[in-house]
Amino acid sequence: MEKKITVTLVKSTIGCTQKQKDTVKALGLRKIGSSNTVADNACSRGMIKVVSHLVSVVEA
């Protein structure tokens, strides 16, 4: 079975670059406090690394 991680947006994207805003949107996050469960793979880890200062990650 594939591992999953839960990503939660904890800071606003105001003042961030467009790349970071697009990455947050690609992770399925919209508002502060919103969370989404994504597959734990290299692609997701790379996106999380780009916006690590905006999100919190919990292994599900």
N, C-alpha and C positions, 0 to 999 in steps of 0.2 A: 504494500500500500504506500502511496506517495505521501511524503511528509508535507505538512501545511504550516504556515506561519500567519499570524494575525498582525496586520499593520494598522496603526491608529495615528491619525493626524493630530498632533498636539500643539503645533504652532501655525500661524497664518502664513500664507504664501505672498502676502503684500511685501513688496520690496525685493522679492526673489527674481531671479532671471527667468526668462520664458522657458528655457530648458527644464528648470526645476518645476515650474508650474505644470508643464506638459507631463513630466514624470509623475507628479502627484496625481494628476488626472488619469494617467495610464494605470496606476495602482488601484484605481477605483475609489479614490478619496475625494470628498467634496468640501465639507465643512469641518471646522475644528471639532474633534471628538468623534468623527466618523471613522469607522473601521471596516476592514475588508480582509477576508482570508484568501491567501494566494498560495500557490505551490512553492515549495522551498527548492528552487533550482538556481542555477547560475544567473539566469536572466533577471529573476526577481531580486536576487541578492545585489546585482549590479545597480538596479534601479533604486533599491533602498540605500545603497551607499551614496548615491548622488544627492539624496534628500535626507540623509541620516540626522541632520540637525532639526528637521521638521517632524519626524515620525518616531514612534516607539514601536518596538517589535517584540512579540511574544510567540514562542513556539507553541503551536496548538497540539 
